[in-house]
Amino acid sequence: MDIKEIQSLIKFVAKSGASEVKLEMEDIKITIRTGALNSGGETTILQQIPMGQAPMAPAAAAPAPAAAPEAAPAPEASKEDKYITIKSPIIGTFYRKPSPDKPVFVEVGDTIGQGDVLCVIEAMKLFNDIESEVSGKIVKVLVDDSSPVEFDQPLFLVDPS
């Protein structure tokens, strides 16, 4: 099972409203759990265990920094409504650069086009280029470099105008 199939499975489970899905194949076991942990917040946990190894308890996920805009004053929230949020399609580690000695993919103020690489997310030792689905201008980077990210966590704010 490759990373694209796992991403599709996570999206499907999140949209279906199922609380838990277990998938066992010859050499792999995947458990995806979704559910409210606190006041309506939703989390997705992906646990992948190669068969023959003892299962380990999944680490508790840190609260997403996306909770901060909800506490912001109403005028600021309405200003951000015109922006498009680019979200993480997978769980992993967020990197702004292709490698430590290279420049960042995008900076605040950069103009991007559809298909431009914005960042890399490492998941299970695989580095996945995250491409923009929209054109516009980067307004804000919402995640620090080398930080863990959750599925559907906001990464960038883009002004489409």
C-alpha positions as protocol buffer text, in pm:
chain_id: "A"
residue {
  index: 1
  type: MET
  ca { x: 0 y: 0 z: 0 }
}
residue {
  index: 2
  type: ASP
  ca { x: 157 y: 330 z: -104 }
}
residue {
  index: 3
  type: ILE
  ca { x: 123 y: 675 z: 55 }
}
residue {
  index: 4
  type: LYS
  ca { x: -140 y: 797 z: -196 }
}
residue {
  index: 5
  type: GLU
  ca { x: -368 y: 504 z: -112 }
}
residue {
  index: 6
  type: ILE
  ca { x: -323 y: 571 z: 261 }
}
residue {
  index: 7
  type: GLN
  ca { x: -403 y: 942 z: 208 }
}
residue {
  index: 8
  type: SER
  ca { x: -719 y: 852 z: 17 }
}
residue {
  index: 9
  type: LEU
  ca { x: -822 y: 609 z: 290 }
}
residue {
  index: 10
  type: ILE
  ca { x: -774 y: 876 z: 560 }
}
residue {
  index: 11
  type: LYS
  ca { x: -981 y: 1129 z: 363 }
}
residue {
  index: 12
  type: PHE
  ca { x: -1255 y: 873 z: 304 }
}
residue {
  index: 13
  type: VAL
  ca { x: -1273 y: 776 z: 674 }
}
residue {
  index: 14
  type: ALA
  ca { x: -1275 y: 1142 z: 784 }
}
residue {
  index: 15
  type: LYS
  ca { x: -1565 y: 1225 z: 548 }
}
residue {
  index: 16
  type: SER
  ca { x: -1762 y: 907 z: 623 }
}
residue {
  index: 17
  type: GLY
  ca { x: -1809 y: 987 z: 990 }
}
residue {
  index: 18
  type: ALA
  ca { x: -1688 y: 642 z: 1096 }
}
residue {
  index: 19
  type: SER
  ca { x: -1521 y: 639 z: 1436 }
}
residue {
  index: 20
  type: GLU
  ca { x: -1270 y: 364 z: 1358 }
}
residue {
  index: 21
  type: VAL
  ca { x: -1151 y: 165 z: 1059 }
}
residue {
  index: 22
  type: LYS
  ca { x: -909 y: -127 z: 1072 }
}
residue {
  index: 23
  type: LEU
  ca { x: -740 y: -265 z: 764 }
}
residue {
  index: 24
  type: GLU
  ca { x: -521 y: -575 z: 778 }
}
residue {
  index: 25
  type: MET
  ca { x: -326 y: -706 z: 481 }
}
residue {
  index: 26
  type: GLU
  ca { x: -47 y: -960 z: 445 }
}
residue {
  index: 27
  type: ASP
  ca { x: 235 y: -739 z: 568 }
}
residue {
  index: 28
  type: ILE
  ca { x: 66 y: -434 z: 714 }
}
residue {
  index: 29
  type: LYS
  ca { x: -201 y: -337 z: 965 }
}
residue {
  index: 30
  type: ILE
  ca { x: -357 y: 12 z: 962 }
}
residue {
  index: 31
  type: THR
  ca { x: -598 y: 153 z: 1220 }
}
residue {
  index: 32
  type: ILE
  ca { x: -758 y: 495 z: 1163 }
}
residue {
  index: 33
  type: ARG
  ca { x: -959 y: 646 z: 1448 }
}
residue {
  index: 34
  type: THR
  ca { x: -1155 y: 971 z: 1437 }
}
residue {
  index: 35
  type: GLY
  ca { x: -1359 y: 1129 z: 1710 }
}
residue {
  index: 36
  type: ALA
  ca { x: -1411 y: 1430 z: 1931 }
}
residue {
  index: 37
  type: LEU
  ca { x: -1146 y: 1466 z: 2198 }
}
residue {
  index: 38
  type: ASN
  ca { x: -1248 y: 1806 z: 2329 }
}
residue {
  index: 39
  type: SER
  ca { x: -1538 y: 2043 z: 2260 }
}
residue {
  index: 40
  type: GLY
  ca { x: -1604 y: 1937 z: 1903 }
}
residue {
  index: 41
  type: GLY
  ca { x: -1240 y: 1912 z: 1794 }
}
residue {
  index: 42
  type: GLU
  ca { x: -1163 y: 1622 z: 1562 }
}
residue {
  index: 43
  type: THR
  ca { x: -846 y: 1419 z: 1540 }
}
residue {
  index: 44
  type: THR
  ca { x: -729 y: 1143 z: 1313 }
}
residue {
  index: 45
  type: ILE
  ca { x: -481 y: 884 z: 1433 }
}
residue {
  index: 46
  type: LEU
  ca { x: -302 y: 662 z: 1185 }
}
residue {
  index: 47
  type: GLN
  ca { x: -125 y: 362 z: 1326 }
}
residue {
  index: 48
  type: GLN
  ca { x: 69 y: 145 z: 1086 }
}
residue {
  index: 49
  type: ILE
  ca { x: 225 y: -173 z: 1218 }
}
residue {
  index: 50
  type: PRO
  ca { x: 430 y: -409 z: 1003 }
}
residue {
  index: 51
  type: MET
  ca { x: 316 y: -759 z: 1087 }
}
residue {
  index: 52
  type: GLY
  ca { x: 553 y: -943 z: 1320 }
}
residue {
  index: 53
  type: GLN
  ca { x: 619 y: -638 z: 1538 }
}
residue {
  index: 54
  type: ALA
  ca { x: 447 y: -560 z: 1865 }
}
residue {
  index: 55
  type: PRO
  ca { x: 192 y: -278 z: 1838 }
}
residue {
  index: 56
  type: MET
  ca { x: 288 y: 47 z: 2007 }
}
residue {
  index: 57
  type: ALA
  ca { x: 44 y: 298 z: 2152 }
}
residue {
  index: 58
  type: PRO
  ca { x: 5 y: 603 z: 1925 }
}
residue {
  index: 59
  type: ALA
  ca { x: 156 y: 924 z: 2060 }
}
residue {
  index: 60
  type: ALA
  ca { x: -86 y: 1189 z: 2176 }
}
residue {
  index: 61
  type: ALA
  ca { x: -116 y: 1460 z: 1914 }
}
residue {
  index: 62
  type: ALA
  ca { x: -40 y: 1819 z: 2010 }
}
residue {
  index: 63
  type: PRO
  ca { x: -329 y: 2061 z: 1965 }
}
residue {
  index: 64
  type: ALA
  ca { x: -326 y: 2217 z: 1619 }
}
residue {
  index: 65
  type: PRO
  ca { x: -221 y: 2582 z: 1603 }
}
residue {
  index: 66
  type: ALA
  ca { x: -537 y: 2641 z: 1396 }
}
residue {
  index: 67
  type: ALA
  ca { x: -730 y: 2688 z: 1723 }
}
residue {
  index: 68
  type: ALA
  ca { x: -580 y: 3038 z: 1769 }
}
residue {
  index: 69
  type: PRO
  ca { x: -780 y: 3213 z: 1488 }
}
residue {
  index: 70
  type: GLU
  ca { x: -1108 y: 3105 z: 1653 }
}
residue {
  index: 71
  type: ALA
  ca { x: -1023 y: 3318 z: 1958 }
}
residue {
  index: 72
  type: ALA
  ca { x: -934 y: 3619 z: 1739 }
}
residue {
  index: 73
  type: PRO
  ca { x: -1158 y: 3926 z: 1732 }
}
residue {
  index: 74
  type: ALA
  ca { x: -1440 y: 3923 z: 1474 }
}
residue {
  index: 75
  type: PRO
  ca { x: -1294 y: 4200 z: 1248 }
}
residue {
  index: 76
  type: GLU
  ca { x: -972 y: 4004 z: 1199 }
}
residue {
  index: 77
  type: ALA
  ca { x: -1163 y: 3683 z: 1127 }
}
residue {
  index: 78
  type: SER
  ca { x: -1371 y: 3854 z: 859 }
}
residue {
  index: 79
  type: LYS
  ca { x: -1050 y: 3987 z: 700 }
}
residue {
  index: 80
  type: GLU
  ca { x: -914 y: 3631 z: 681 }
}
residue {
  index: 81
  type: ASP
  ca { x: -1239 y: 3501 z: 526 }
}
residue {
  index: 82
  type: LYS
  ca { x: -1126 y: 3623 z: 184 }
}
residue {
  index: 83
  type: TYR
  ca { x: -814 y: 3405 z: 204 }
}
residue {
  index: 84
  type: ILE
  ca { x: -791 y: 3044 z: 89 }
}
residue {
  index: 85
  type: THR
  ca { x: -647 y: 2801 z: 341 }
}
residue {
  index: 86
  type: ILE
  ca { x: -413 y: 2533 z: 209 }
}
residue {
  index: 87
  type: LYS
  ca { x: -435 y: 2230 z: 437 }
}
residue {
  index: 88
  type: SER
  ca { x: -218 y: 1926 z: 494 }
}
residue {
  index: 89
  type: PRO
  ca { x: -334 y: 1624 z: 294 }
}
residue {
  index: 90
  type: ILE
  ca { x: -143 y: 1385 z: 522 }
}
residue {
  index: 91
  type: ILE
  ca { x: -1 y: 1335 z: 870 }
}
residue {
  index: 92
  type: GLY
  ca { x: 373 y: 1390 z: 892 }
}
residue {
  index: 93
  type: THR
  ca { x: 654 y: 1640 z: 949 }
}
residue {
  index: 94
  type: PHE
  ca { x: 632 y: 1976 z: 769 }
}
residue {
  index: 95
  type: TYR
  ca { x: 942 y: 2113 z: 597 }
}
residue {
  index: 96
  type: ARG
  ca { x: 965 y: 2450 z: 420 }
}
residue {
  index: 97
  type: LYS
  ca { x: 1286 y: 2352 z: 232 }
}
residue {
  index: 98
  type: PRO
  ca { x: 1366 y: 2060 z: 1 }
}
residue {
  index: 99
  type: SER
  ca { x: 1686 y: 2003 z: 205 }
}
residue {
  index: 100
  type: PRO
  ca { x: 1866 y: 2186 z: 488 }
}
residue {
  index: 101
  type: ASP
  ca { x: 2110 y: 2363 z: 255 }
}
residue {
  index: 102
  type: LYS
  ca { x: 1844 y: 2483 z: 6 }
}
residue {
  index: 103
  type: PRO
  ca { x: 1622 y: 2795 z: 23 }
}
residue {
  index: 104
  type: VAL
  ca { x: 1257 y: 2772 z: 133 }
}
residue {
  index: 105
  type: PHE
  ca { x: 996 y: 2688 z: -132 }
}
residue {
  index: 106
  type: VAL
  ca { x: 780 y: 2997 z: -63 }
}
residue {
  index: 107
  type: GLU
  ca { x: 795 y: 3308 z: 155 }
}
residue {
  index: 108
  type: VAL
  ca { x: 518 y: 3541 z: 272 }
}
residue {
  index: 109
  type: GLY
  ca { x: 446 y: 3776 z: -18 }
}
residue {
  index: 110
  type: ASP
  ca { x: 546 y: 3528 z: -292 }
}
residue {
  index: 111
  type: THR
  ca { x: 308 y: 3482 z: -584 }
}
residue {
  index: 112
  type: ILE
  ca { x: 226 y: 3117 z: -651 }
}
residue {
  index: 113
  type: GLY
  ca { x: 56 y: 2934 z: -933 }
}
residue {
  index: 114
  type: GLN
  ca { x: -148 y: 2618 z: -942 }
}
residue {
  index: 115
  type: GLY
  ca { x: 88 y: 2320 z: -919 }
}
residue {
  index: 116
  type: ASP
  ca { x: 374 y: 2509 z: -751 }
}
residue {
  index: 117
  type: VAL
  ca { x: 544 y: 2315 z: -469 }
}
residue {
  index: 118
  type: LEU
  ca { x: 481 y: 2493 z: -136 }
}
residue {
  index: 119
  type: CYS
  ca { x: 645 y: 2255 z: 111 }
}
residue {
  index: 120
  type: VAL
  ca { x: 739 y: 1893 z: 179 }
}
residue {
  index: 121
  type: ILE
  ca { x: 572 y: 1664 z: 431 }
}
residue {
  index: 122
  type: GLU
  ca { x: 764 y: 1358 z: 546 }
}
residue {
  index: 123
  type: ALA
  ca { x: 547 y: 1059 z: 627 }
}
residue {
  index: 124
  type: MET
  ca { x: 688 y: 712 z: 693 }
}
residue {
  index: 125
  type: LYS
  ca { x: 1032 y: 807 z: 555 }
}
residue {
  index: 126
  type: LEU
  ca { x: 875 y: 934 z: 230 }
}
residue {
  index: 127
  type: PHE
  ca { x: 900 y: 1301 z: 134 }
}
residue {
  index: 128
  type: ASN
  ca { x: 580 y: 1425 z: -32 }
}
residue {
  index: 129
  type: ASP
  ca { x: 577 y: 1750 z: -231 }
}
residue {
  index: 130
  type: ILE
  ca { x: 268 y: 1953 z: -140 }
}
residue {
  index: 131
  type: GLU
  ca { x: 153 y: 2145 z: -446 }
}
residue {
  index: 132
  type: SER
  ca { x: -79 y: 2444 z: -456 }
}
residue {
  index: 133
  type: GLU
  ca { x: -428 y: 2385 z: -590 }
}
residue {
  index: 134
  type: VAL
  ca { x: -482 y: 2761 z: -627 }
}
residue {
  index: 135
  type: SER
  ca { x: -304 y: 3066 z: -766 }
}
residue {
  index: 136
  type: GLY
  ca { x: -245 y: 3374 z: -554 }
}
residue {
  index: 137
  type: LYS
  ca { x: -13 y: 3535 z: -302 }
}
residue {
  index: 138
  type: ILE
  ca { x: 114 y: 3375 z: 20 }
}
residue {
  index: 139
  type: VAL
  ca { x: -24 y: 3582 z: 310 }
}
residue {
  index: 140
  type: LYS
  ca { x: 81 y: 3369 z: 605 }
}
residue {
  index: 141
  type: VAL
  ca { x: 272 y: 3048 z: 685 }
}
residue {
  index: 142
  type: LEU
  ca { x: 78 y: 2881 z: 968 }
}
residue {
  index: 143
  type: VAL
  ca { x: 326 y: 2605 z: 1063 }
}
residue {
  index: 144
  type: ASP
  ca { x: 687 y: 2621 z: 1184 }
}
residue {
  index: 145
  type: ASP
  ca { x: 956 y: 2438 z: 988 }
}
residue {
  index: 146
  type: SER
  ca { x: 1020 y: 2079 z: 1105 }
}
residue {
  index: 147
  type: SER
  ca { x: 691 y: 2067 z: 1298 }
}
residue {
  index: 148
  type: PRO
  ca { x: 453 y: 1772 z: 1306 }
}
residue {
  index: 149
  type: VAL
  ca { x: 126 y: 1829 z: 1120 }
}
residue {
  index: 150
  type: GLU
  ca { x: -207 y: 1648 z: 1127 }
}
residue {
  index: 151
  type: PHE
  ca { x: -436 y: 1557 z: 840 }
}
residue {
  index: 152
  type: ASP
  ca { x: -637 y: 1864 z: 727 }
}
residue {
  index: 153
  type: GLN
  ca { x: -431 y: 2104 z: 943 }
}
residue {
  index: 154
  type: PRO
  ca { x: -403 y: 2454 z: 787 }
}
residue {
  index: 155
  type: LEU
  ca { x: -54 y: 2521 z: 646 }
}
residue {
  index: 156
  type: PHE
  ca { x: -78 y: 2844 z: 443 }
}
residue {
  index: 157
  type: LEU
  ca { x: -316 y: 3135 z: 386 }
}
residue {
  index: 158
  type: VAL
  ca { x: -335 y: 3247 z: 21 }
}
residue {
  index: 159
  type: ASP
  ca { x: -490 y: 3563 z: -118 }
}
residue {
  index: 160
  type: PRO
  ca { x: -644 y: 3456 z: -451 }
}
residue {
  index: 161
  type: SER
  ca { x: -691 y: 3814 z: -581 }
}
